[in-house]
């Protein structure tokens, strides 16, 4: 089970923090710029106005002053405001800004004073560059801090998600082991608690299943012995087949219990793959109608000798062939190609829901595609035995129709 691709949570957090830091730095920069510009202009206007008043006194006293009478470059807004009887200060913007101050000293004369506003403009530009540098540095630092925190949070969340996926895939020993007291730690603790509860429940179910199977072995063995004492006849044959099926079911349940408890032991020896395939097909007569054997064909493309546990390999092949006979359509082909054995049928293939399960969590015990057709232990045992053998077992639907199971044995000769 794989997660869909997407932006890492650490990247998301870092981007969010960077955007927030950039927005704060921009707002603070604009506010500082405007407040400084307004303060500079108010101070300059106040100073130039005071100089203008001093120049007006000097003009009235016929003393020399830096102010001029009716200067030709007096801005029109200043001239208009002064003629209306207002003493004004005025900033003329441009590449070289100039600050003006003017007042009327007679009915026809205007006294004006001006000075360059370039120093203030340069000081404001320097402030803007400083604010931009400081804001950029702060944004980078905060973004790195956000990336660090985001990556740390993302790793913890990813670890919890991967552990949950491992648990869903059957690894009930996987644990997150959270560190901290935040929400991610609580989520991790919840995953561990879920795994503990699930493991305890499955262990209880396995124990009950194994106990039931063990308890059934004795009465089933007694029934098999009793069948041998019955007189021959159709009723005896019917009872014998039923007892044999019941005995096979008990053995299947015990086999699953042994695999769950991980107490199964391999007994390896060298065997030809084709010989194991033929023995598995011949063994179907012991668990099902002998007529089904005519519908199973063993074909050898290439034979080889492998070192394995032949009993378990034959059990896997027999279960797969029996499953193909029961749920597929004849003929069933068992093809040997070196260490690879393919079991094909000519039915409608695996149903979509079962096919999805086979490719995610694997076959589920006691799950069958149709009511009354079996207990659903065949594929479970096959997958478990293949895992013990170190073999690969894959399932697919063939393009031309029918289901196929591919057993790949370890090529150790």
N, C-alpha and C positions, 0 to 999 in steps of 0.2 A: 504494500500500500504506500503510495507516494503522494506527497502533498503537491497541489497544483503550483506552478511557478508563479512568483509574485515578488514584489519589493520586500526586502528584508525589513523586519520590524525596527531594527537598529537604524537603518537608513531613513525610515519614516520618521522616527523620533528626532534624528539629527536634522532632517529637513524642516520639521516643524519648529524645532528650537532655533535653527538658523533664520527662518522666516520671522519668528517672533523677535529675535535679537536685532535683525535688520530693520524691522518696523519700529522698534523702540529707539534704536540709534538714529533713524531718519527723523522721527518726531522730535526727539531731543535736540538734534542738530538744527532743525528748522526753527524751533522755539528759541534756542540760544542765538541763532543768527538774527532773528527778528528783534529780540529784546536788546541785543548789543547794537544793532543798527539804529534802533529808535533812541537808545541812550546816547550814542555818539552824536546823532543829529541834533538831539535836544541840547546837549552840552555845547556843540559848535554854534548853534543858533543863539543860545543865551550869551556866549562870549562875544559873538559878532554884534549882537544887539547892544550889549554894553559898550562896545567900541564905537558903535554908531552914535549912541547917546553922548559919549564923550566928545566925538567929532562934532556933533551938533552944538555943544557948548562952546567948543573952540571956534566954530564958524560964527556963532553969535558974538563972540568976543574978538572977532577978526584975527584969530590966531591960526597958524598953519596947521593943517590936519591932513591925514591920508585920505579922507573922503573926497568925493568929486561931486560937482554940481552938474546935473543932467548929463551923465555919461552916455555916449551914443550907443553903447552895447547893452544898455539896461534892458533886461527881458521885459517883454510886453505885459505879462501878468503882473510884474512888480510895478510898472508904471501906472497901470490901470488902478491897482489897489491903492497906491500912494495918492493919486489924484482924488480918490474917494475919501481921503483923510485917514488912511490906515497906515500905521507903521508896520512894515512887514519884513520877514526873513524868508528867503526863497532859495531852494536848491535846484540848480539846473543840471540834470543828469547828462551823461554822455561819456565819451572816452576819457575826457578830462573834466570831471564835474567841478562846478564853481558854486560857492555859497554867497548869496547876496543879502544885504540888509539895506533898507531905504526908508526915508521919511521925508515929509514935505516941510521945508523951512520958510517958504513964502507962497504966495498965491500961484507963482509960476515956476518956482525952483524946487528941484528934488535933490536931496543930499543922499548919495548912495555910497556903500562900502562893499567890497567883495574880496574874497580870498579863495585860494584853491582848496578843493575838498579831496584832492588826490591822496594825501596821507591817511585820512580816515577810510577811504575806499580800499587802499592797499592793506591797511590793518584788518578790515573786514574780510578781505580775500584770504589773508593769512589765517584768520580765525576759521574760515570755512575749510581751508585745507587741513588745518589741525583737527577740526571736528570730523572731517571725512576719514583722516588717518586713524584717529582714536576709535571712531565708530566701526571702521573696518576691522581693526585689531580686536575690538571687543566682540564683534560678530564672529570672527574666526575662533577666538578663545572659547566663547560660549558654545559655538557649533561643535568644536572638538570635545568639549565637556559633554554636550548632548549626545554626540556620537558614541563616546565612551559609555555613558549610561545606557544609551539605546542598545548598543551591541551587547552590553552585559545583560540587560533585560531580555534581549532577543535570544541570546544563548541559553538563558535559563528557560525561557518559554519553549524554545526549540527542543531542549533536552526533555522537557516534560512531554511535548508532543511526540517525540521519537520513542520515549518510553511507553507512552500509551499505544503507539503503533506496534511496538514489540509485544506488548501484552495482548493486543488484539490478534497478533499473528501466532500466539501460543506460548510466548516466553513469559511464563508466570513468575519467574524469578527476577524479572527486570524491576528496578526501583529507581525513583528520581533522587531520593534523599535530599529534601529541600534544605536551603540555608537562608535564614532571614525570617522576617515576620510580615512581609508585604503580601500583595495579592497573588503574585506569582508563586511565592512560597506556599500560600494556602492552596493554590491550584495543584502544585506539586504534591503536597501532603494528601490532597483528595485523590490524586492518581494512585499514590502508594496505598492509601486505605482501600480504594477500589480493587487494586491488585491483590491485597491481602484477603479481602472478602471473597473475591472470585476464586483465588487459589484454594481457600478453605472449602468453598462450596464444591468445586470440582473434585477436590481430594475426597470429600465425603461421598460424592456420587460414585467415584471410582471404587472406593472401599466397599460401598454397598453392592455395586455391580459385581466386584470380585467375590465378595462373600456369598452372594446369591448363586453365582456360577459354581463356586466350590461346594455349596450345599446341594446343588442339583446333580453333581457328578455321581454321587453314590446311588440315589434312586434311579438315575438314567442307566447306570451300569447294571443295576438290578433288573430294570425293565428289559435291557438287551439280553441278559441271561435268561429271563423268563420267556422271551420270544423264541429262543432256541429250543425251549422245551415244548412249545406248542406244536400240534400236528400240522403238517403242510396243508396249504390251501390258500385261496384268495384273501381270506381275512387275515391269516398269518402274514402274508406278504405285505398287505396294507399296513398292518401294525409294525412290521419290521422296518418298512420305509419311513414311517412316521418317527419311530424311535431313532433311526439313523439320522434323520434330519434334526431331531431334537438334540442328539449327541453332538452333531456338527455345530449347531448353534451354541451349545455350552462351551465347546472347545474354542469357537470364535471369540466369545466373550472373555474367556480366560486368556486367550492370546492378546487381546486388547489390553486387559488388565496388566499382563506381564510387561507389555511395551510401555504402558503408562508409568509403571513402577520402575522402569529402566533396569530390569533384572534379567532381560533376555541375553543369552550368551551365544556367540557365533561359533559354529563348528565347521571350519573351512577345509576344503580339499579341492583338488583340481578336477574339473569336469568340462566336457564339451557342452557348449551352449545348446546345440541342436538336440543332444540327448536329454537335457533338462526340459526343453520345450516339449519333446514327444512324451516324456513321463508325465508332465503336467496335464497334457491333453488326455492321455490315457487315464489319469487319475480322476477326470471328470465323471467317469462311470461310477465312482464310489460316492459321489455327492449328488448326482442327478441322473436323469434317464439316459441309458446307453444310446438311445436313438440320436441324442444330440451330438454324439461323436462324429457321425457322418457329416455333420454340418460344420466341422472344424477342420481346417486344412493347415498342415505345417509345411512351410516352404523354406528351404535353406538356400540363401543367396551366397553366403560365405560363412564358413564355420570357424570357430576358434576355441581354444581352451582357456578357461579363466579359473582363478583361485577364489572360491566363494563358498557360501553355505548353500549347498544344493537344495536342501529341504525348504529353506526360506525362498529361494528363487522359484522353485516349482510352485510354492504356495502363492506367490505373487502372480505368476503366469496363469495358474488355475483360476484364481479369483478374477483376473481381468477377462479371461476367456469366458468364464461362467457369467460374468456381468454382461459381456457382449451378447451371449446367447439369450440371456433373460430379457434384456432391455433393447437389444438391437434387432437386426434381421439377418438371417443366414444368407450366404455362407460367411463364417468367421475365419479370417486368415491370420495365422501366426507366422510371421516372416522373421527369419534369423539372418542377420547381416553382421557377422562378427560378434562383438559384444552388445550389439543393439538388437532388441527384439520388439517388433511392432505387432500389435493386436488390433485388427480392423474388423468392423462389421459393415453391413450394408443397410443399416436402418436410417432413421431420421437425424441421428447425431445426438449429442448431449443437449438437453433442454437449456434455454438461455439462463434460467435462474441457477441450475446446477452448474452450468459451465462457468458462470461468474464466481460461484463459491469455490470451484476447483482451482481457479487462478488467483484467489485471495487468501482465504483462511484454510483451504484444503477441504477434502471431503469430511462431512460430519457424520458421526456414528448414529445409527438408527434413522438416517435420512434416506428415503427412497423416492423415486420419481413417481411411482404409482402405488396406491394402497394395495396391500395383499400380494406384492411381488417380491418381498424379502425384507430383511431387517436393516439393510443399508450398511452392514459391517464390511462388505467385501472390499470396497475402495479404501476404507479406513485402514484395514489390515494391510492391503497392498502398499499404501503410502508409508505406513509405519515400518513394514518389513524392508522396503526399499531404502528408507532412511537408515535402518540398522546395517544394511549391506553396504552403505556408502554409494548406492546407485542413484541415478537420476530417473525420475518418473514424471512424464509430461502427458497432458491430455489436450486433444484438439479435435475440431470438427473438420473433416476433409472437404475440400471444395466440391468434389464430385458427389458428396453425400456420404453419410456414415460417420461413426465416431472412431477415433484412433487413440490408443495408449502406447507410449513409447518408453520402454525400459532400457536404460543404458547402464550396463554392468561395468564396474571398475575393471579395466583391462590389465589385470595383474596375473601373469602366467608363471 
